Every structure is written in C-alpha cells, then in structure tokens.
Amino acid sequence: MAHPEMARLLRPGGVLTAIWNDRDKATAWAAELSRLIATHQHASGRCAELDKT
C-alpha cells in the first residue's frame, strides 16, 4: 500500500499534501479540451479515468 511508502519517505513530523485538478465540462472550451484529450489518450498510452466522465 502507499501509506507505508509515504511514511518511509517523510521525515519525522513531515506533512504530505495531495492536489489534483478536475475539468468543469460545463463550459464549451473545457468540454472541447476533454474531447480532444479523449481522442488522443489511447495514442499516447495514457488512460485517465477523469477524462471518461
């Protein structure tokens, strides 16, 4: 699991923060961006779950 690895890498008293982005496909430009990414994601070998929604 990831937790033991995070604990191993952090120094004592260290903090881990996770940040990620999600596109709001309600706007036309973001919907088009998602469509373009979906069109090319298989060619790049990248398969992002968030792009499928």
N, C-alpha and C positions, 0 to 999 in steps of 0.2 A: 504494500500500500504506500501511498505517497506520504502519509503522516510521519512514519519513522525517518524517511529520507529528508523531509523538511527539518525535523528535529536535529538530525545529524549535521545539516549544513548551517543552521542558525547558531550564532554564538549565544552563550547564556544570556537570557533576558532579551534576545533579539525578537523582532516582530516580522511577520510575513503578511503582505497585503496582496490580494488578487484583484486585478482590474481587467475588465473586458468591455468591448463595445458591441452594441446591437443596433442594426439599422432600423429606423422607423419607416416602413414601406408605405406609409400613408401619403407621403409626398411623391410626386411624379419622378423627380430625379433620383430619389433613393430606390424606388421600385425599379427604375431602369438600370441602376447600378447593380442591384441584386440579380436582375435578369441577365445582364452581361457576365457577371461572375458565375452564375449557374451555367451559362452556355460554355464557358471555358474551364470550369473547375475540373472536369474529367481529363482534359488535355494536359493540365498541369499536374495531375495526380493528387490534387487537393480535394477533399470531400468534406465540406463544412456543414454540420448539422443545422446551424442557424440560417444558412442560405437556403435551406429547403422549405422553410416555413413561409 
